[in-house]
């Protein structure tokens, strides 16, 4: 229990010595305390102390393999999934530590890794951006301008990227075509500190810049930005009001329900009303039932009616995929029996999970619930365990929900966290019927 408690507290514990740092790195290499490596990875990624720059840089030099067996999109390979997941966590943690710590000693290594290309080029570019070397920013912009097929992610540069882009936008000597091409990068800058720039650009004379800045505010907003979001909701520009609803959806609190319901009922712009309906459905605001029903049946815009109807269904569980609804696959009885035998008898966990997953997706979810619960609770591979949680979430129904609820009282912190996440994401908490009133 003490080890589990340490795992839960890891991301918030300060790194105060080389020994702490080496212990975290060793844990990522051969995990002993936590099956879930996320808290270990987060703790190492938060290390920004310059004392550890040389260590982080030397470890990055060892971790620069791009796992070609996973393909460009990280193709799933059951046999190597655990090993790949551990290596991926380790690389991501080191990239975060290098970027967050503005580790200039790591720059040559990161630049070499980026030149090689590979699955994780975007994460490497973001780490380089967070270190914030102007020469890299200029080189990336030039590369993106002349090679649109292989764009480099500028988002890590944050405010620096916004200022550099606006320098070109405001330069009368820069061709209009080039300006339009780089404005799209404005919305990608990472970090809450960028909101100060976006706030100024919301009212830019160029409507595309204004729209892009408003969308970026919705993406980086935090609860402390509530005054700005409320001012956007009252603006005469419908684009700002629409993105304000998106920002509320991001920082959601139940106190915003009346605001979103009011926007759904009263806002004169179709896109704002649609965004409000989407927000209320996604956030499962049961108090929005009557407003969504009225909009689904009576709104003057057919697009708003469609969005309201779809989100009313989401509110009552009809919009989510449920594996329990699937008809049985066109399999022979022998194949079904073989899959059941594999699911119960295979020695290797990934083979059992593959058979269980095939059965669940093939229209036999009820039979798989006990087996999925066993893998979720007693499995040794985090990839298979996470897959079991997700399948229980998709199967839905009271039996699957009961198994996930048991996980809330487990002594395993990984299971408690993932079961809580699955239950928090459970659709249909409002009860009732999804059909709008005629």
MOBELGI-V571736 format. One record per backbone hydrogen bond with DSSP energy under -1.0 kcal/mol. NH is the residue of the N-H (numbers start at 1). CO is the residue of the C=O. If there is no record, write none. Layout:
# MOBELGI-V571736
nh-><NH,NH>
co-><CO,CO>
This chain:
# MOBELGI-V571736
nh-><5,6,7,8,9,10,12,13,21,22,23,24,25,26,27,28,29,30,41,42,43,44,45,46,47,52,53,56,57,58,59,60,61,63,70,71,74,75,84,85,86,87,88,89,90,91,92,93,94,95,96,97,98,99,100,101,102,103,104,106,110,111,112,113,114,115,116,121,124,125,126,127,128,129,130,131,132,137,138,139,140,141,142,143,144,145,146,147,150,157,158,160,162,163,164,165,166,167,168,169,170,174,179,180,181,182,183,185,186,188,190,194,195,196,198,199,201,202,204,210,211,212,213,214,215,216,217,218,219,220,221,225,226,229,230,231,232,233,235,241,242,243,244,245,246,247,248,249,250,251,256,257,260,261,262,263,264,265,266,267,273,274,275,276,277,278,279,280,281,282,283,284,285,286,288,289,292,293,294,295,296,297,298,299,305,306,307,308,309,310,311,312,313,314,315,316,317,318,319,323,325,326,329,331,336,337,338,339,340,341,342,343,344,345,346,352,353,354,355,356,357,358,359,360,361,362,363,364,372,373,374,375,376,377,378,379,385,386,387,388,389,390,391,392,393,394,395,396,401,402,403,404,405,406,408,409,410,416,417,418,419,420,421,422,423,424,425,426>
co-><1,2,3,4,5,6,9,10,17,18,19,20,21,22,23,24,25,26,37,38,39,40,41,42,44,49,50,52,53,54,55,56,57,59,67,68,71,70,80,81,82,83,84,85,86,87,88,89,90,91,92,93,94,95,96,97,99,98,102,103,106,107,108,109,110,111,112,118,120,121,122,123,124,125,126,127,128,133,134,135,136,137,138,139,140,141,142,143,147,154,155,157,158,159,160,161,162,163,164,165,166,171,175,176,177,178,179,182,183,185,155,191,192,193,194,195,197,198,201,206,207,208,209,210,211,212,213,214,215,216,217,222,223,225,226,227,228,229,232,237,238,239,240,241,242,243,244,245,246,247,253,254,256,257,258,259,260,261,262,263,269,270,271,272,273,274,275,276,277,278,279,281,280,284,285,286,288,289,290,291,292,293,294,295,301,302,303,304,305,306,307,308,309,310,311,312,314,313,313,394,322,323,362,329,332,333,334,335,336,337,338,339,340,341,342,348,349,350,351,352,353,354,355,356,357,358,360,359,368,369,370,371,372,373,374,375,381,382,383,384,385,386,387,388,389,390,391,392,397,398,399,400,401,402,405,406,407,412,413,414,415,416,417,418,419,420,421,423>
